[in-house]
Amino acid sequence: MKNIILASGSPRRRELLTLGGVDFTVKTADTDETVSPDLAPDETVKILSKRKALAVAELCPDSIVIGADTVVAVDDKILGKPKDRDEAFAMLSSLSGRSHFVYTGVFITDGEKKVSFCEKTEVEFYELTESEIESYIATGDCFDKAGGYGIQTNGCTLVKRINGDYFNVVGLPLAETVRKLKTFE
């Protein structure tokens, strides 16, 4: 099999691929992450994962490249990574006591073959008090994560239940990704 490259700097995606037994290296390339705000969340992550993968595939044409992008959406509005404490508070407040969706788009290519898919997982939060939100923000965990929380860290205490792939919420639908990679053998 060709070398596998993860076109993502995400430490969570690296951990997940390692957990899945994938032998890979990491290489990123600057890509334009601007998309139309009118796009649905699933289309957004598909486009961005494709851009990331193709940018690295151009640099490494003899490799299998995996691109991925994850967003959190509530009422079809995408929540990015909070820029500051106020934005984190607003995001977490908007998720309090209700369900939202996490979408991850994955694009895999070896230069000839191209595979694209999107995973969608429903996440329900407990009703959160202002104090609980402030305490979570104080950990600093919210600032580098879409939607302002990480399910694999302290953010797990905010989550009442999920319906779907847990690893998708972390940042990569692992089982599906590993299965798709096997089609490149």
Residue pairs with C-beta under 8 A, 6 or more apart in sequence:
1 64
1 184
1 185
2 62
2 63
2 64
2 110
2 184
3 24
3 25
3 60
3 62
3 63
3 64
4 22
4 23
4 24
4 25
4 63
4 64
4 65
4 66
4 181
5 24
5 25
5 26
5 27
5 56
5 60
5 63
5 64
5 65
5 66
6 13
6 14
6 17
6 24
6 25
6 26
6 27
6 66
6 68
7 27
7 28
7 29
7 52
7 53
7 55
7 56
7 57
7 65
7 66
7 67
7 68
8 14
8 26
8 28
8 52
8 66
8 67
8 68
9 26
9 28
10 68
10 171
12 150
12 152
12 170
12 171
12 172
13 68
13 171
13 172
14 26
16 167
16 170
16 171
16 172
16 174
17 24
17 66
17 172
17 174
17 177
19 174
20 174
20 175
20 177
20 178
21 178
22 178
22 181
24 66
27 56
27 59
27 60
28 52
28 56
29 52
29 55
29 56
29 58
29 59
30 55
31 48
31 51
31 52
31 55
32 51
33 48
33 51
35 44
35 47
35 48
39 47
40 76
41 71
41 73
41 76
41 78
41 101
41 103
42 103
42 105
42 118
42 120
44 69
44 71
44 78
44 103
44 105
45 69
45 70
45 71
45 103
45 104
45 105
45 118
46 105
46 107
46 116
46 118
47 105
48 67
48 69
48 105
49 67
49 68
49 69
49 104
49 105
49 106
49 107
49 116
50 67
50 105
50 107
50 116
51 67
52 67
52 68
52 69
52 107
53 65
53 66
53 67
53 107
53 108
53 109
54 65
54 67
54 107
54 109
56 65
56 67
57 63
57 65
57 109
57 111
61 111
62 111
63 110
64 108
64 109
64 110
64 181
64 184
65 108
65 109
65 110
66 106
66 107
66 108
66 177
66 181
67 106
67 107
67 108
68 104
68 105
68 106
68 107
68 171
68 172
68 177
69 104
69 105
70 102
70 103
70 104
70 105
70 146
70 168
70 171
70 172
71 78
71 79
71 80
71 102
71 103
71 146
71 147
72 78
72 79
72 95
72 100
72 101
72 102
72 146
72 147
72 148
73 79
73 100
73 101
73 102
73 103
74 94
74 95
74 98
74 100
74 101
79 91
79 94
79 95
79 100
79 146
79 147
79 148
80 146
81 143
81 144
81 145
81 146
81 148
82 88
82 90
82 91
82 142
82 143
82 148
85 137
87 148
88 137
88 142
88 143
88 148
89 133
89 134
89 137
91 142
91 147
91 148
92 128
92 133
92 136
92 137
92 142
92 148
92 149
92 158
93 128
93 133
95 125
95 128
95 147
95 148
95 149
95 158
96 125
96 126
96 127
96 128
96 133
97 125
97 126
97 127
97 128
98 124
98 125
99 122
99 123
99 124
99 125
100 122
100 123
100 125
100 147
101 120
101 121
101 122
101 123
102 120
102 121
102 123
102 146
102 147
102 168
102 169
103 118
103 119
103 120
104 118
104 119
104 168
104 171
104 172
104 173
105 116
105 117
105 118
106 115
106 116
106 117
106 118
106 119
106 172
106 173
106 176
106 177
106 180
107 114
107 115
107 116
108 114
108 115
108 116
108 177
108 180
108 181
108 184
109 115
110 184
113 183
113 184
115 180
115 183
117 173
117 176
117 180
119 164
119 165
119 168
119 173
119 176
120 164
120 168
121 162
121 163
121 164
121 165
121 166
121 168
121 169
122 162
122 163
122 164
123 151
123 159
123 161
123 162
123 169
124 159
124 160
124 161
124 162
124 163
125 158
125 159
125 160
126 158
126 159
126 160
128 158
132 158
136 142
136 149
136 154
136 155
136 157
136 158
139 153
139 154
141 149
141 150
141 153
141 154
141 155
142 148
142 149
142 150
142 155
145 155
149 155
149 158
150 170
151 159
151 162
151 166
151 169
151 170
152 170
162 169
165 173
165 174
165 175
165 176
167 173
167 174
167 175
